[in-house]
Amino acid sequence: MNTRLSYARAVGSFLAWCDERRISLQQIEPMIVAAYVEELTQERAPQTVKQNLAAIRMLFDWMVIGQIVPFNPAASVRGPRYSIKKGKTPVLSAEDTRRLLDSIDTSPVVGLRDRALIGTMVYSFARVSAVVNMKVKDYYPNGKRYWLRLHEKGGKFHEVPAHHTAEQYLDEYIDAAGIADDTKKPLFRTSRGRSRELTERGLSRVEAYLMIKRRVEAAGLPNNISCHTFRATGITEYLRNGGTVEKAAQIAAHESTRTTQLYNRTGDELTLDEIERIMI
């Protein structure tokens, strides 16, 4: 969903730029696209420019298939060179993650819901959009353990075993909410007013984000924590405890281990011993 919205904004900006210069659709050639990319490079970060160019290419690919235009004018245009070895997503330590989870008051059902949602992201490396789109039936028994069926990008499903802690959180939430038989309805639901009773409407990605911000603030943790933090935190702790990048990529549904490495912060910590090696 995030990628789709970003691409829509990128395409809208490009078409508005063309409209300001009275460039019609039929007049758009590689030189026009290159000029737009060059101008954008002066204003935006390289990764943003590359994403905008990818969106424009996709737009014209669709138009070529639909026989609206004869060729893709963005196909031969090159964006700025850009590479990244470490992501910018803030990561929590295992201790701070435990502090956050334990700080949630689970006497009301919304507390059980919030703990289960955050726990699911931490212990399965799941994107928030994949989690909020889950139905009750997407948490299901397979042999002696329960599994999670996550709704990933492009309508794909990704299935992973539920960590025993996530399983505990989900069981307690589902039991208190009384939704075990509502198999086709949302797993994580909104609450109604001050009563805090659950509705049948699923949480949106934005509502989950706002909930996390409230929980993080209440726990006294840094305010830069986001939904993606829990994905990065889970991957980092998994690798810190001897997991492999290949398996982490498989759990996270990454097509490339290079993407997984962006979430690996196991090498971020510098010890005092290392600093003291500077003997001047």
N, C-alpha and C positions, 0 to 999 in steps of 0.2 A: 504493500500500500504506500509506504514512504517513497519508494522508487517511482511508482506510477505518478504520484503527485508532483514529484520533482521534475519528471520528464514533461508533464503537462505544463508546468510553469516555464520550463526552458523553451518549449515549443512556442508558447504564448509570447514570450519575450522576443524571440527571433522574428515571429510574424509581425509583431508590433514595430520592431526595428525596420523591417522591410516596408511596412505601411507608411511609416514616417518619411521614407525616402521615395515613396510612390513606386515601389518595385512590385510588380505583379507576380503571381505564382509562376507564370510562364517565363518570366524574365530571370528567375533565380538560376544562376549558373555557379560552377565551382568558385569562380573569382568572388562572387557575392558572398558566398558562405565563408570563404577564407577571410574576406574583409571583416565580416562580423566576428569571427573567431579571434582575429588579430585585435580588434577593438575590445573584445571581452577580456582578452589576456591582460590588457592594461589595467583592468578594474577588478578582476576576480582571481582567486587562487587557481593554480593549475588544475587541481582535481575537479573544481567546479566547471572550468572551461571544458574539460574532457567529457564531463557528464552532459553538458549542454550540447556538445557536438554529437555525442551518442544519441541523444534524443532527436536531434534534427535528422540524423541518418535514418533512424527508425521511422520517423514520419514519412520521409521520401521513399523508403523501402515499401511502406504500405501504399503510397500513392502509385508507385510503379506497378505493383501487383494489381491495383485497382484500375490501371490504365488511365490514370488521371494525368500523369506526366510520363514522358518517354524514358527518362533515366534519372538516377539519383545524383544530384549535383554535390552532395556532401560526401559521396563515397571516396573521392580522391583527396579530400581535405585532411590535413594532419593537424592534430592538436599539439599543445605544448608537451614537452617531455616531463614526465612526472613519475616518481617512484616513492614508495613509502615502506619502511621496514617495521614501524611500530605504530599502532593506532593511538588515537587521542582519547578514547573512551576511559573515563576514570574507573579505577578498580578498587574494590574494598578488600581489606585483609579478611582472613577467615574469622578472626576475632570480632571485627566490626560487623561482619555479616551476621554472625551469631547474635551479637548485641542488638542488631536491628530486628531480627526474627523474634528474639525473646522479649523485646520491648512492646510487642503488639498485644494488646488486651484481647484475649480470645474468649472472654465471657459472652460477648455478643457474637452473632453469627457472622457479621461483617468482618470482625477480627479474624475469625477462622478462615474466611474467604481471602482476606488480604495476605495472611501468612501462607496459605496454600498457593496463591498466585505467584508470590515472590519466590517461594520454595521451588515451585515447578520450573521457573526460569533459571534459578541457580543450579539445580541438580540435573537439568536436561539440556542446558546451554540454549534454551529456546528463545526465539524472538518474541517480543510482547504481542505482536500481531498474530503469531501462531498460537499463542496461549489463549488470548481473549476470543479467538474464533473456535475454540474447542467446544464440542457438545459433551453432554454427560457420558454418552456412549464411547467417547474418545479416550476415556480412562477405563480400561477393560482388563479382565483376567486372561493370562496366557500361561498355562501351566500353574506353577505354584506362586507366581508373581504377577503383579499388575504392570501394564504397559501404557504408554502415552502415544496417542496418534495426533501429531501436530500438523496443522494446516499451514503449509509453507507457500512461498511465492509461486505464482503460475498455476495455482490450483493443485499443487502436488501435496502428497501426504508423506510424512516422515515418522516412523515408529521407533521408539526407544523404550527400554525397560525403565520402570519408575524406581528411582533410588528409594531405599527403605524409609528415609526421612520424609521425602516428598510423598510417599505412599501413606505415611502416618498423617501428614497434614491434610491430604486430600480425603482420606477416610473420615477424619474427624469433621471436616467441613461438610462433606456430602451427607453424613449422618445427621448433623445438627440442622442442616438446611432442609432435610427431608426430600431430596431431589433424585434419589437413586433410581426411581422408576421413570423419571422424565428424560428418557434416553436421547430423545431427539431435540431437546431444548438446550440452551446455553449452559455450560458448566459454571462459568463465572458471571454472576448477575449483579445488576445494579440494586441499590437499596432504596426504600421508600421513606422520604422525609425523616422526621425525628424518631419514628418508630424503629428505624434501621432494619425493617423486615425486607426480605429480598423480593424483587419483582421477577417477572419472567423474561425481562429484556436483558440481553447480554451486555457486559461492560464494553465500552469502546476503548480503543487504544489511547485516546486522549484522557478518558476517565481513569484508566489504569495509571497513566503517567502522573496525573494530579494526586491520586491516592498515594503513590510512591513518594512524591514530594512531601506530602503531609507526614507520612510515616518516618521518613528520613529526618525531617525537622524535629519531630517529637523525640527521636532517638538521639538527637544532638550530633548528627553526622554531617559531613560537608554537603552544602546545598547544590553542588555540581553533579550529584549522583542522578543518573537517569535510568530508564528501563534497560538500556543496553549494558549498563554497568554489571548487571547480574549475569549476563551471558559471558562477559569478559572475566568476571570474578570466578565463575564456575570453571572456565577453561584454564585460567591461571592456577587455581588450586589443584585441579586434576593433574596438570603437568608438574606442579611442584611436588606432588606425591608419587611421581614415577610413571604417570601416564605418558603415552606416546602422542606425538603431533598427528600421526596418521589416524589413530583411533579418536582423538579429539575432533578431527575434521569430520569423521564419520558420524559421531554423536551430534555435532553441530550442523550437519547437513551442508558442509562447505564442499564445493566442487574442487577446490585446491587447498593444499596445506599452507600455501603462501597467505591465504586469507586468515587461516587459523592462527598463524604466527603473529598477526597484528594484535591478537588478543592475549598473547603470551607475555606476561610481565614478570616472569620469574627472575629475570636478570636485572630488574630495576633497582633492587636494594643494594646499596653500597655499605659495607660494614666499616666500623671505625678502624679495624685492623688494616684494611686496604688503604684508607686515607693516611694512616700513620706510616705507610711505606714511603711517603714523601719526606725523605731525610735531608733537609737543607740546613 
